[in-house]
């Protein structure tokens, strides 16, 4: 009997369990299946033009001898924030060596139970590593000897006309369409002055033909390529929206600020406008310009040309004037690199009720304001500005290193480690940590402890999978920091309560009298008098500051310890009473000087030491009283 079982896993110590997947299989098989969330491997799972939209899960059987009656059904929860005509949701299945295949989900329906959302459901014939990815939609069609005219479902304006006899036998063709945003072209023109005359581009077409079948006749290709970019689309990124036809709307917001200071030459309509076809055959040959192919403008916004050879991918550039082929190739390489990159920044926020708890996120620049609003609704507070913006690719790893007088822990125990975040455009990477000071006596001149988070970017090709499925890399492989975030942690209020056993008790009656009189004097002085007296006494400023830090809220204790320190610093032969009386007269307290002299001469002990009963005793009697009192 087949049953459906929900598998849960815990991502970290601070979060509750979440649904990793649903598996439908015979009951005896479900008892031996283990499902784990292994998001630490996501950097090695995604490839170019893919965006991860689910957890990475590993499904294994604990009993290797147990025979599983394949196929079994696996449903993986996912959240795709961006949908479009050019992208598809696929389930990626990888083996232990990360060799991958793709499965088209049977359904994307929500599951019943505690999970509310969409799931990608597939039937599988082997266990392994599963993930849900958003990738470019692939269309397959067969070209027979009779030829074929194929219009893509992604964009009906794109068509390939295979004439009769183009192939000697039926050939399976696969095509993918990568649209190019006008704002991306505009941004790249600010980076490359030599490409200022590029007006627009066609979509980038990926085509796969069997290498053994060459073209017997030219193939006619029809593509959209607007003669002038749509100015309305240039500001679409500011609205932080992604249209239905957009695939990788990752244009750099800094472009809109940069163009104010960067002079972009406005192309003029003239007879020198040109259309150039660029193709890519293999990694060895790379991109090149097909000068022998004539690209014609069929009607407004549509172009046509004939292909006589197979190209893995191709694109048409529309320029306002003649441009050197080398500059066009450089532009297309930069364009392809920019399509795989996203402008992002790092956000650091503190919990309002607990500044020792922080949350760190890597956010695409276009989603920044929305994420900041969500954080504020979570009762979090942070610095006024996020980190500087930087370029990052899907699946790239960011290393977070804590420096200064603050370090962090994910479980509240192991402090001093580095932490990793893997960037995924449709899954906001989030890290919740607990921070504390390295040295509680550090940053003594500041009201808070200070530190920083230094962020490094580790290229995907430098990452190696370890045996325990963690990611390892050589520290020499990452470059200079891409950004830094300042950390601040308020200091604790320290209440220093000395035990009675640590207080010095003198057996000398004169010392006891001195201590009693100095405490009485400290209690009599006002805050202004105490400040004037500390300035009058020959004491270092550092000594005064240290005494204030030891007793920040008790003026009497501060003044008493200050007077005791001053007295201990004097030679034994000094007439301390006469000297102290002089300082009291200097600050205008003649009354206290006279009363201090009277109490000393008459051996008057005052509260709270409770020596009034033995005020007139001789030194011998005072010593006996001290012993009796102790």
C-alpha positions as CSV (number, residue, x, y, z in Angstrom):
1,X,0.0,0.0,0.0
2,X,1.3,3.4,-1.0
3,X,1.4,6.2,1.6
4,X,2.4,9.8,1.6
5,X,4.8,10.9,4.3
6,X,5.9,14.4,5.2
7,X,9.6,14.7,6.0
8,X,10.9,17.5,8.3
9,X,14.4,18.8,8.9
10,X,15.9,21.6,11.0
11,X,18.1,24.2,9.3
12,X,19.6,25.7,12.5
13,X,19.4,25.6,16.3
14,X,17.2,28.6,16.4
15,X,14.6,27.7,13.9
16,X,11.9,25.1,14.1
17,X,11.6,22.1,11.7
18,X,10.4,22.8,8.2
19,X,9.0,20.5,5.5
20,X,11.8,19.2,3.3
21,X,9.6,17.1,1.0
22,X,6.7,14.7,0.6
23,X,7.3,11.2,-0.5
24,X,4.7,8.7,-1.7
25,X,5.9,5.1,-1.6
26,X,5.1,1.7,0.0
27,X,5.0,1.9,3.8
28,X,7.9,-0.5,4.3
29,X,10.1,1.7,2.0
30,X,9.1,5.0,3.8
31,X,10.4,3.5,7.1
32,X,14.0,3.4,5.7
33,X,14.1,6.6,3.7
34,X,16.0,9.6,5.2
35,X,15.6,13.1,3.9
36,X,18.0,15.9,4.8
37,X,18.2,19.6,3.8
38,X,21.7,20.2,2.5
39,X,21.6,23.8,1.4
40,X,25.4,24.1,2.1
41,X,25.8,22.3,-1.3
42,X,23.6,24.7,-3.3
43,X,26.7,26.5,-4.6
44,X,27.7,23.4,-6.5
45,X,24.1,22.5,-7.6
46,X,23.1,25.5,-9.7
47,X,24.7,26.3,-13.0
48,X,24.5,29.1,-15.6
49,X,21.0,30.5,-16.3
50,X,19.6,28.6,-13.3
51,X,18.0,30.1,-10.2
52,X,17.4,28.0,-7.1
53,X,13.9,28.3,-5.8
54,X,13.8,25.5,-3.1
55,X,15.9,23.8,-0.5
56,X,18.5,21.3,-1.6
57,X,17.5,17.9,-0.2
58,X,19.3,14.6,-0.1
59,X,17.2,11.5,-0.1
60,X,18.9,8.2,1.0
61,X,17.9,4.7,2.1
62,X,19.2,3.6,5.4
63,X,18.9,-0.1,4.4
64,X,21.1,-0.5,1.3
65,X,19.8,-4.0,0.7
66,X,16.2,-2.8,0.7
67,X,14.8,-3.0,-2.8
68,X,12.8,0.1,-3.7
69,X,9.9,-0.4,-6.2
70,X,10.6,2.6,-8.5
71,X,9.1,4.9,-9.5
72,X,8.2,6.7,-6.3
73,X,6.7,10.2,-6.1
74,X,8.6,13.1,-4.5
75,X,7.0,16.6,-4.0
76,X,9.4,19.4,-3.1
77,X,8.0,22.7,-1.7
78,X,9.4,25.8,-3.5
79,X,8.7,29.5,-3.8
80,X,9.4,31.2,-7.2
81,X,9.1,35.0,-6.8
82,X,9.7,35.7,-10.5
83,X,7.8,33.9,-13.3
84,X,7.9,34.7,-17.0
85,X,7.3,33.3,-20.4
86,X,11.0,32.6,-20.9
87,X,11.5,30.5,-17.8
88,X,10.4,27.1,-16.6
89,X,10.3,25.3,-13.2
90,X,12.3,22.1,-13.3
91,X,13.4,19.5,-10.7
92,X,17.1,18.9,-10.9
93,X,18.4,15.4,-9.8
94,X,22.1,15.0,-9.0
95,X,24.1,12.0,-8.0
96,X,26.9,11.8,-5.5
97,X,29.3,13.0,-8.2
98,X,27.0,16.0,-9.0
99,X,26.1,14.7,-12.4
100,X,22.7,16.1,-13.1
101,X,19.5,15.5,-15.1
102,X,16.2,17.4,-15.2
103,X,12.6,16.3,-14.6
104,X,9.5,18.2,-15.6
105,X,7.1,18.4,-12.7
106,X,3.8,16.5,-13.1
107,X,2.1,19.3,-11.1
108,X,2.8,22.4,-9.2
109,X,-0.2,22.2,-6.9
110,X,-0.2,23.2,-3.2
111,X,-0.1,20.4,-0.7
112,X,-2.5,19.8,2.1
113,X,-1.4,19.8,5.7
114,X,0.7,22.3,7.5
115,X,2.6,23.5,4.4
116,X,0.8,26.1,2.4
117,X,2.4,26.8,-0.9
118,X,3.4,25.1,-4.2
119,X,5.3,21.9,-4.6
120,X,7.1,20.4,-7.6
121,X,5.9,16.8,-7.9
122,X,7.9,14.3,-9.9
123,X,8.3,10.5,-10.3
124,X,11.8,9.4,-9.7
125,X,13.7,6.2,-10.6
126,X,16.7,6.8,-8.3
127,X,17.6,8.5,-5.0
128,X,20.0,11.3,-4.8
129,X,20.2,15.1,-4.4
130,X,17.0,17.0,-5.4
131,X,16.4,20.7,-6.0
132,X,13.8,22.9,-7.8
133,X,15.3,25.4,-10.2
134,X,14.0,28.2,-12.4
135,X,15.8,27.9,-15.8
136,X,15.4,29.1,-19.4
137,X,12.5,27.3,-21.0
138,X,13.7,24.8,-23.6
139,X,11.6,23.9,-26.7
140,X,12.3,20.7,-28.7
141,X,11.1,20.0,-32.2
142,X,12.0,17.7,-35.0
143,X,13.1,18.8,-38.4
144,X,12.4,16.2,-41.2
145,X,13.6,16.1,-44.7
146,X,10.6,18.1,-45.7
147,X,11.8,21.0,-43.6
148,X,10.0,23.0,-40.9
149,X,9.1,26.5,-39.9
150,X,9.0,26.8,-36.1
151,X,7.8,29.7,-34.1
152,X,8.8,29.7,-30.4
153,X,6.1,29.7,-27.7
154,X,8.2,32.1,-25.7
155,X,8.0,34.8,-28.3
156,X,6.0,34.2,-31.5
157,X,8.1,36.8,-33.3
158,X,11.1,34.4,-33.1
159,X,11.0,31.8,-35.9
160,X,13.4,29.4,-37.6
161,X,12.7,28.3,-41.2
162,X,14.3,25.0,-42.2
163,X,13.9,24.6,-46.0
164,X,13.2,21.1,-47.5
165,X,16.5,19.1,-47.7
166,X,18.3,21.1,-45.0
167,X,19.1,17.7,-43.3
168,X,19.4,14.2,-44.9
169,X,17.5,12.6,-41.9
170,X,15.2,13.8,-39.2
171,X,17.0,16.0,-36.6
172,X,16.0,16.9,-33.1
173,X,16.6,20.6,-32.4
174,X,16.4,22.3,-29.0
175,X,16.1,26.1,-28.6
176,X,16.2,28.5,-25.6
177,X,15.6,32.3,-25.7
178,X,17.4,34.7,-23.4
179,X,15.9,38.2,-23.6
180,X,18.1,41.3,-23.1
181,X,16.8,44.2,-21.1
182,X,17.4,47.7,-22.7
183,X,18.5,49.0,-19.3
184,X,21.3,46.4,-19.2
185,X,22.5,47.6,-22.6
186,X,22.4,51.2,-21.4
187,X,24.4,50.4,-18.3
188,X,27.1,48.5,-20.2
189,X,27.5,51.5,-22.6
190,X,28.5,53.6,-19.5
191,X,31.2,51.1,-18.8
192,X,32.6,50.8,-22.3
193,X,33.0,54.1,-24.1
194,X,33.9,52.2,-27.3
195,X,30.3,50.7,-27.4
196,X,28.5,54.0,-27.1
197,X,26.9,53.5,-30.6
198,X,25.2,50.2,-29.7
199,X,21.5,51.1,-29.8
200,X,19.8,47.7,-29.0
201,X,20.1,44.0,-29.3
202,X,18.0,41.0,-30.3
203,X,17.4,38.3,-27.7
204,X,20.3,35.8,-27.3
205,X,19.3,32.5,-28.9
206,X,20.6,29.1,-27.7
207,X,20.3,26.4,-30.3
208,X,21.4,22.8,-30.1
209,X,21.7,20.7,-33.2
210,X,23.4,17.3,-33.6
211,X,27.1,18.0,-34.5
212,X,27.0,15.2,-37.1
213,X,24.3,17.0,-39.2
214,X,25.6,20.0,-41.1
215,X,23.3,22.4,-42.9
216,X,22.8,21.4,-46.6
217,X,20.8,24.7,-47.1
218,X,20.7,28.0,-45.3
219,X,18.3,28.4,-42.4
220,X,16.3,31.6,-42.2
221,X,16.0,33.2,-38.8
222,X,13.6,35.9,-37.9
223,X,14.2,37.9,-34.6
224,X,12.9,41.0,-32.9
225,X,15.4,43.8,-32.7
226,X,14.0,47.3,-32.0
227,X,15.8,50.0,-33.9
228,X,15.6,52.2,-30.8
229,X,15.4,51.0,-27.1
230,X,12.1,51.4,-25.3
231,X,12.7,54.4,-23.1
232,X,9.9,53.3,-20.8
233,X,11.8,50.2,-19.9
234,X,14.9,52.1,-18.8
235,X,13.3,53.0,-15.5
236,X,11.6,49.7,-14.9
237,X,14.2,48.6,-12.4
238,X,13.5,51.5,-10.1
239,X,10.0,50.2,-9.5
240,X,11.5,46.9,-8.4
241,X,9.1,44.9,-10.6
242,X,9.7,42.1,-13.0
243,X,7.5,41.9,-16.0
244,X,6.1,38.6,-17.2
245,X,8.4,38.5,-20.2
246,X,11.6,39.3,-18.2
247,X,14.0,36.5,-17.3
248,X,16.9,38.1,-15.6
249,X,15.9,41.6,-14.7
250,X,19.1,42.3,-12.7
251,X,20.1,45.7,-13.9
252,X,22.3,47.7,-11.7
253,X,20.5,50.5,-9.9
254,X,23.7,52.5,-9.6
255,X,23.4,53.1,-13.4
256,X,20.6,55.6,-12.8
257,X,22.9,57.6,-10.5
258,X,25.9,57.2,-12.6
259,X,24.4,58.4,-15.8
260,X,23.9,61.9,-14.3
261,X,27.7,62.3,-14.2
262,X,28.6,60.1,-17.2
263,X,28.3,61.6,-20.6
264,X,26.7,59.2,-23.0
265,X,26.8,60.3,-26.6
266,X,23.3,60.3,-28.1
267,X,23.3,58.4,-31.4
268,X,21.9,60.1,-34.4
269,X,19.8,58.5,-37.1
270,X,21.9,58.3,-40.2
271,X,22.6,56.0,-43.1
272,X,25.6,54.4,-41.2
273,X,23.4,52.3,-38.9
274,X,24.4,48.6,-39.0
275,X,23.2,45.2,-37.9
276,X,25.8,42.7,-37.0
277,X,25.4,39.0,-36.2
278,X,27.7,37.5,-33.5
279,X,27.9,33.8,-32.9
280,X,29.4,31.4,-30.4
281,X,30.5,27.9,-31.5
282,X,32.5,26.5,-28.7
283,X,34.6,27.5,-25.7
284,X,37.7,27.3,-27.8
285,X,36.6,29.7,-30.5
286,X,34.4,31.9,-28.3
287,X,32.4,34.8,-29.7
288,X,33.0,36.1,-33.2
289,X,31.4,38.4,-35.8
290,X,29.9,36.8,-38.9
291,X,30.8,39.5,-41.5
292,X,29.6,37.4,-44.4
293,X,26.0,37.2,-43.1
294,X,23.7,40.0,-44.2
295,X,21.2,41.0,-41.6
296,X,18.1,42.8,-43.1
297,X,15.4,44.8,-41.5
298,X,12.2,43.1,-42.5
299,X,9.8,45.6,-40.8
300,X,9.9,47.9,-37.8
301,X,11.4,45.9,-35.0
302,X,12.0,42.6,-36.9
303,X,15.2,41.4,-38.6
304,X,16.0,38.5,-40.8
305,X,19.2,36.6,-41.8
306,X,20.4,33.3,-43.1
307,X,22.6,30.8,-41.2
308,X,24.8,28.5,-43.2
309,X,26.4,26.8,-40.2
310,X,25.4,25.7,-36.7
311,X,26.0,28.1,-33.8
312,X,25.5,27.2,-30.2
313,X,24.2,30.7,-29.5
314,X,23.9,34.0,-31.5
315,X,22.8,37.6,-31.1
316,X,22.3,40.6,-33.3
317,X,23.6,44.1,-32.3
318,X,22.1,47.2,-33.8
319,X,24.6,50.1,-33.9
320,X,24.2,53.7,-35.0
321,X,27.5,53.7,-36.8
322,X,30.2,51.2,-37.8
323,X,32.0,49.7,-34.8
324,X,35.2,47.6,-34.8
325,X,34.5,43.9,-34.5
326,X,36.8,43.6,-31.5
327,X,34.7,46.1,-29.6
328,X,31.5,44.3,-30.5
329,X,32.9,41.0,-29.3
330,X,34.0,42.6,-26.1
331,X,30.6,44.1,-25.6
332,X,28.8,40.8,-26.1
333,X,31.2,39.1,-23.6
334,X,30.4,41.8,-21.0
335,X,26.7,41.5,-21.8
336,X,26.8,37.7,-21.2
337,X,28.7,38.2,-18.0
338,X,26.2,40.8,-16.8
339,X,23.3,38.6,-17.5
340,X,24.7,36.0,-15.0
341,X,25.4,38.7,-12.4
342,X,23.2,40.5,-9.9
343,X,23.9,43.7,-8.1
344,X,23.4,43.0,-4.4
345,X,24.3,44.4,-0.9
346,X,24.6,43.0,2.6
347,X,22.2,44.1,5.3
348,X,22.9,44.0,9.0
349,X,20.1,44.4,11.5
350,X,19.8,44.0,15.3
351,X,16.9,42.8,17.4
352,X,15.4,45.8,19.1
353,X,14.9,44.0,22.4
354,X,18.3,42.2,22.3
355,X,21.2,43.9,20.6
356,X,23.3,40.7,21.0
357,X,21.1,39.1,18.3
358,X,21.7,40.1,14.7
359,X,20.4,39.1,11.3
360,X,22.5,39.3,8.1
361,X,21.0,39.1,4.7
362,X,22.3,39.3,1.1
363,X,19.7,41.2,-0.9
364,X,19.4,42.1,-4.6
365,X,19.6,45.9,-4.9
366,X,16.1,46.0,-6.6
367,X,14.6,44.3,-3.5
368,X,16.3,46.4,-0.9
369,X,13.5,48.6,0.2
370,X,11.0,45.7,0.4
371,X,13.4,43.7,2.6
372,X,14.1,46.6,4.8
373,X,10.4,47.1,5.4
374,X,10.0,43.4,6.3
375,X,12.9,43.6,8.8
376,X,11.3,46.6,10.5
377,X,8.1,44.7,10.8
378,X,10.0,42.0,12.6
379,X,10.9,44.5,15.3
380,X,14.5,44.8,14.1
381,X,16.7,47.9,13.9
382,X,19.9,48.6,12.0
383,X,22.4,51.1,10.6
384,X,20.9,53.7,8.3
385,X,22.7,52.4,5.3
386,X,23.4,48.8,4.0
387,X,26.8,47.8,2.6
388,X,28.2,49.1,-0.7
389,X,26.7,47.4,-3.8
390,X,28.7,44.6,-5.5
391,X,28.3,42.1,-8.3
392,X,27.5,38.5,-7.4
393,X,26.5,35.4,-9.4
394,X,23.9,32.8,-8.6
395,X,25.3,30.3,-6.3
396,X,28.5,32.3,-5.4
397,X,29.7,31.9,-1.8
398,X,30.2,34.9,0.5
399,X,32.6,34.5,3.5
400,X,31.8,36.6,6.6
401,X,34.7,37.2,8.9
402,X,34.3,39.1,12.2
403,X,37.1,41.4,13.2
404,X,37.7,43.9,16.0
405,X,36.4,43.5,19.5
406,X,33.2,41.6,18.5
407,X,32.8,37.9,17.4
408,X,29.8,35.8,16.7
409,X,28.2,32.4,17.3
410,X,25.3,30.5,15.6
411,X,24.5,28.5,18.7
412,X,25.6,30.8,21.6
413,X,28.6,28.6,22.4
414,X,31.2,28.4,19.7
415,X,32.5,31.9,19.1
416,X,35.2,33.1,16.8
417,X,34.2,31.2,13.6
418,X,33.8,32.5,10.1
419,X,30.3,32.1,8.5
420,X,29.2,31.5,4.9
421,X,26.2,32.8,2.9
422,X,25.4,31.4,-0.6
423,X,23.7,33.9,-2.9
424,X,20.5,32.9,-4.7
425,X,18.4,35.5,-6.5
426,X,15.0,34.1,-5.6
427,X,16.0,32.9,-2.1
428,X,17.1,35.7,0.3
429,X,20.2,34.3,2.1
430,X,19.7,34.9,5.8
431,X,22.0,34.3,8.8
432,X,21.0,34.8,12.4
433,X,23.8,35.0,14.9
434,X,24.5,35.9,18.5
435,X,27.4,38.4,19.1
436,X,29.4,39.4,22.1
437,X,32.6,41.3,22.9
438,X,36.0,39.6,22.7
439,X,37.5,41.7,25.5
440,X,35.2,43.3,28.1
441,X,37.8,45.8,29.0
442,X,38.4,46.8,25.3
443,X,37.2,50.0,23.7
444,X,37.5,51.7,27.2
445,X,37.1,55.2,25.7
446,X,33.8,54.4,24.0
447,X,30.4,53.7,25.4
448,X,30.1,50.6,23.2
449,X,32.2,47.7,21.9
450,X,33.3,48.1,18.3
451,X,33.9,45.5,15.5
452,X,33.3,44.8,11.9
453,X,32.1,42.1,9.4
454,X,34.4,41.8,6.4
455,X,32.8,40.1,3.4
456,X,34.8,38.1,0.9
457,X,33.6,36.5,-2.3
458,X,34.7,33.0,-3.2
459,X,34.5,32.1,-6.9
460,X,32.5,28.9,-7.6
461,X,35.4,27.2,-9.4
462,X,37.5,27.5,-6.2
463,X,35.0,25.6,-4.0
464,X,35.5,21.9,-3.4
465,X,32.9,19.5,-1.8
466,X,34.1,17.8,1.3
467,X,33.3,14.2,2.4
468,X,30.7,15.5,5.0
469,X,29.0,17.6,2.2
470,X,30.5,20.8,3.5
471,X,32.3,23.3,1.3
472,X,36.0,23.8,1.6
473,X,38.3,26.3,-0.1
474,X,41.8,27.6,0.2
475,X,42.0,31.0,1.9
476,X,44.3,32.2,-0.9
477,X,41.5,31.8,-3.4
478,X,39.3,34.7,-2.3
479,X,40.3,38.2,-3.2
480,X,40.1,41.6,-1.4
481,X,37.0,42.3,0.7
482,X,34.0,43.3,-1.4
483,X,32.4,45.2,1.5
484,X,32.6,45.9,5.3
485,X,29.9,46.4,7.9
486,X,30.5,48.1,11.2
487,X,29.3,46.4,14.4
488,X,28.4,48.1,17.6
489,X,27.5,46.5,20.9
490,X,26.5,48.5,24.0
491,X,28.5,47.9,27.1
492,X,26.9,46.3,30.2
493,X,26.5,48.4,33.4
494,X,28.8,46.8,35.9
495,X,27.9,46.9,39.6
496,X,31.1,46.3,41.5
497,X,30.1,45.0,45.0
498,X,33.2,44.1,47.0
499,X,32.7,41.3,49.6
500,X,33.3,42.3,53.2
501,X,36.3,40.1,53.3
502,X,38.2,42.2,50.7
503,X,37.8,45.5,52.5
504,X,41.0,46.6,54.2
505,X,40.6,46.8,58.0
506,X,43.5,48.6,59.6
507,X,44.6,47.7,63.2
508,X,46.1,51.2,63.6
509,X,43.6,53.4,65.4
510,X,44.9,56.6,63.7
511,X,44.4,55.0,60.3
512,X,40.9,53.9,61.3
513,X,40.3,57.5,62.4
514,X,41.6,58.9,59.1
515,X,39.4,56.5,57.1
516,X,36.4,57.5,59.2
517,X,37.0,61.2,58.8
518,X,37.7,61.0,55.1
519,X,34.4,59.1,54.6
520,X,32.6,61.8,56.7
521,X,34.2,64.6,54.6
522,X,33.2,62.8,51.3
523,X,29.7,62.6,52.5
524,X,29.6,66.4,53.3
525,X,31.0,67.6,50.0
526,X,28.5,68.5,47.2
527,X,29.1,67.4,43.6
528,X,30.5,70.8,42.8
529,X,32.8,70.8,45.8
530,X,34.0,67.3,45.0
531,X,34.8,68.3,41.5
532,X,36.8,71.4,42.7
533,X,38.6,69.4,45.3
534,X,39.7,66.7,42.8
535,X,41.0,69.5,40.5
536,X,42.9,71.0,43.5
537,X,44.5,67.8,44.7
538,X,47.7,66.8,42.8
539,X,46.2,63.7,41.1
540,X,46.5,62.3,37.6
541,X,43.5,62.6,35.3
542,X,43.7,58.9,34.5
543,X,43.5,58.1,38.3
544,X,40.3,60.2,38.6
545,X,38.7,58.6,35.6
546,X,39.5,55.1,36.9
547,X,38.0,55.9,40.3
548,X,34.8,57.2,38.6
549,X,34.5,54.1,36.5
550,X,34.7,51.9,39.6
551,X,31.9,53.7,41.3
552,X,29.9,55.4,38.5
553,X,26.7,56.0,40.5
554,X,28.0,56.8,44.0
555,X,29.5,60.3,44.5
556,X,30.4,59.6,48.1
557,X,32.3,56.5,47.3
558,X,34.1,58.2,44.4
559,X,35.2,61.1,46.7
560,X,36.2,58.8,49.6
561,X,38.4,56.6,47.4
562,X,39.9,59.7,45.8
563,X,40.8,61.1,49.2
564,X,42.2,57.8,50.4
565,X,44.3,57.5,47.2
566,X,45.7,61.0,47.7
567,X,46.5,60.3,51.4
568,X,48.4,57.0,50.5
569,X,50.4,58.8,47.9
570,X,52.0,61.2,50.5
571,X,55.1,60.5,52.5
572,X,54.6,59.5,56.1
573,X,56.3,62.6,57.4
574,X,53.7,64.9,55.7
575,X,51.3,66.8,57.8
576,X,48.2,65.5,56.0
577,X,45.7,67.2,58.2
578,X,47.2,70.7,57.6
579,X,47.5,70.0,53.8
580,X,43.9,68.8,53.4
581,X,42.6,71.8,55.4
582,X,44.5,74.1,53.0
583,X,42.8,72.5,50.0
584,X,39.4,72.8,51.6
585,X,40.0,76.5,52.2
586,X,41.1,76.8,48.6
587,X,37.7,75.6,47.4
588,X,35.9,77.9,49.8
589,X,35.0,75.3,52.5
590,X,36.6,76.9,55.6
591,X,33.8,75.4,57.7
592,X,34.8,71.8,56.8
593,X,38.4,72.6,57.4
594,X,37.7,73.8,60.9
595,X,35.4,70.9,61.7
596,X,37.9,68.3,60.3
597,X,40.6,69.8,62.6
598,X,38.3,69.6,65.6
599,X,37.3,66.0,64.9
600,X,41.0,65.0,64.5
601,X,42.1,66.7,67.7
602,X,39.2,65.3,69.7
603,X,39.3,61.8,68.0
604,X,35.6,62.1,67.1
605,X,34.4,59.1,65.1
606,X,31.2,59.6,63.2
607,X,28.5,57.3,61.7
608,X,28.4,54.9,60.0
609,X,31.5,53.5,61.6
610,X,29.9,53.9,65.1
611,X,33.0,55.1,66.9
612,X,31.3,57.8,69.0
613,X,31.4,55.7,72.1
614,X,35.2,55.8,72.1
615,X,35.8,59.3,70.9
616,X,38.0,60.4,73.9
617,X,39.9,57.2,74.4
618,X,43.7,57.1,74.5
619,X,45.6,55.3,71.7
620,X,45.9,52.2,73.8
621,X,42.2,52.2,74.5
622,X,41.5,52.8,70.8
623,X,43.5,49.8,69.9
624,X,41.6,47.7,72.4
625,X,38.3,49.0,71.1
626,X,39.4,48.1,67.5
627,X,40.2,44.6,68.5
628,X,37.0,44.2,70.4
629,X,35.0,45.6,67.5
630,X,36.6,43.2,65.0
